[in-house]
């Protein structure tokens, strides 16, 4: 065991070393402690190099160029598709490049939703959803006359499945996040997906917070659509992916139309390209896709099982350290169980507004997020005006958790939380 | 940022002045800051001479927005409404002191924005009422 821990420590040190911003950057003379990877991850050198190499040695548009660098760009672009597809155990034909998770969900809402959702149909989501997996369905429901219903969550942010079969009755589509970006809750897909299918529903999973943090196998999960973003998993911004089962994608009309997504065009009309290009109108984010390929290659070398274990251990340690502050008014939201949580911890500290907390932590070089985390209905349901959120990734260490706790101590001193009865809790 | 959270800021945050509602305000304005979810409502009572006879604010949010609004109510009570309409951000910075980061300036200025909206709206409405 001891050797194993030592290996882990040196592996972690090597990972930190792969990220120039963590290796070199300081904030007001302090080491940068980045605890906001759920918003966007930092980028390793190999991903940055992949972008630089593309732009400086073979920058060209893809697919119809017959010259050497265009062929190389096409190979790299399609090769990256293969890497990202393999990363989630999908066939490359079933993997569509998008800008991000939001665009992938909108693609399904417009294309599949437009063709399949009729007046009176029911779309089932959960109370945990990020606005990006909620507003597109609200809009689809409004456009089509369908109804939106919710899987409830309890006060710890866990899905309440007691009435699941009733909720699924007559449902056409179930859309839910694999991992909650606000509370870190891991959805029980193994229970929900088969029962949704038994009820005849199609299942879309928002994987934006799961694909970066744990092994994802879309075939084993048996989901119909799986959407995820590159920038939360070491890739550049502006590139994401939608996995869809082939039969569904084949039957769907295009989302955006124009160049690249067509087979033939006449003055009278057009026929469409094969999968997945049917859904990729216009010049894609070529560099971004190549960077995404490099990112999943990097993550695969680390091993997604290791990533999950590393984060479980960090979250567990953070729960332990945060508990020390509970007598002084620190409240942790969400499941509070490392087995049920991915990479995120939401909390508040006495009556310190999370934005004040984030400002004070920033002064200590610690980056956290504060606010409603794009889950305003959840915040309202729970009665939290806002929360502070720390999120962890492959390059975070126990020292980062300690830095968070030290910075919270500083905030407590500034707000005089230590003094008797200074404050009641902010909410929840 | 550490310099910012002085005792008087925390005092105004925890014990806001002129907090609550007026029974019959002459003018009311409200706004939010989407970054923090800060919410400030300002209610003014204006006498026949155009003087702010009384003021209340109501809101929720970070210490910066709430303390800044609280201090502003003290600034404007007893002042002519025309002066309130002409208040600048320097007035707020004088109240809260230095050291506020650009990202949080919006929090500090929310109270001023709401107060000026109220004052300008009331001034504009006077000729019609006369």
Interface residues (C-beta under 8 A of the other chain):
Chain A: X351 X352 X353 X354 X355 X356 X359 X360 X362 X363 X370 X371 X372 X385 X386 X410 X414 X415 X416 X423
Chain B: X1 X2 X4 X5 X10 X14 X35 X36 X37 X60 X61 X62 X63 X64 X101 X103 X104 X107
